[in-house]
Amino acid sequence: MLTRMYEVKGMSCSYCVATVKQRLQAVPGVIGVVVQLDSPQVILSAEAPPEPAVLQEQLGEDYTISLLPVTPAAASSRQEPQSGALRRLGGLFHKKDCCR
């Protein structure tokens, strides 16, 4: 299993977070998806790394996804995302007309 971090542009609320997560979970081979709005990042675990074009096609025109470079500190830490960040995301509300 491989885990990679991606930047996702176009997210502005918890509805966007849920949409991105749902769409990326539908990609064959994807095992887990964690979406963070405040970064805005996606941590994606998969059997094999999906092609960036496949991820972008799955997200459609609403969002833009790009692979983040691996820094030495990030590669050595290998920590799971903090659940506190996820709780904050759950408290956000969908703003009218913020999403396409």
N, C-alpha and C positions, 0 to 999 in steps of 0.2 A: 504494500500500500504506500502511496506517495501523497504528501500533503504540500500544497502550493498556495501562495497568497497572490491575490489579484486586486487591482484597483478597479472600482466600478464607478463610473461617472453617470450622473442623471438621477441618483436617488435623493429624495428630499423628505421622506417621512417613513413611518412604520409600514404603511401600505406598500411602498416601494421595496422595503426590506423583505416583506413576505412574498412579493411577486418575484423578486430576484431569486430568493431561496427556492421557491416552488419550481421555477423554470430550470434552474441548474440541477436540482435533484432529479429531473426527468432525463438528464443526459446519461446514456448507457455507460456503466462502469463507475459512476459517481457513488461513493459510499456515504459521504457526509458533507454538509455545507453549513458554514457559520457566516452570517452576514452582519457586518457592523456598519451602522449609519454614520457615526461620528468620525470614522477614519477616512473615507468610506472604503471598506475592504471586504473581500470574501476570502475565507479560508476553506479550500476545497480539498477533500480527501477522495482519492480514486484508486482503482486497481492499477491503472496506467494513466499518465497525464493526457487529458483530452486535448485535441488540437485547439488552439485559440479561436480559429474560425468556427469550430463546432459550438463553442461556448457563446460566441458573439451571435451566431445564427439563432441559438436557443433564446437569447435575451431579446432579439429583435432590435428595432431602431430606437426603442425607448432608453436603452442603457448602452454604455460603452465599457467593455472589459479589457484589461491589459495585465499581463503577468508582471508582478513586482520582482525586482532583482533580489536575490538572496544576499544578505549581508552576513559577514562572519559571526556577528553577535546573534542574529536570528537563527542561523544554522546550528549554533552550538547550544542554544537554550532549549529548543524543541518543547516549549511549554504550550499547554492548551489555552485557548482564549478564556479570559476571566468571565465567570458567570455574572458578575456585577454589571458588566457592559451589556450583557443580554437582557438583564432585568430593566435597565434604563430604556432600552429599545422598546420593550413591551409596554412601557408607560407612555409612549408617544401616541399622538392621535393623527389620523389621516386628515390633512388639510384640504378643504375643497379646492379643486382645480390645480393642485400642486403636481399631479401626475397626469401623464398623457393618456 
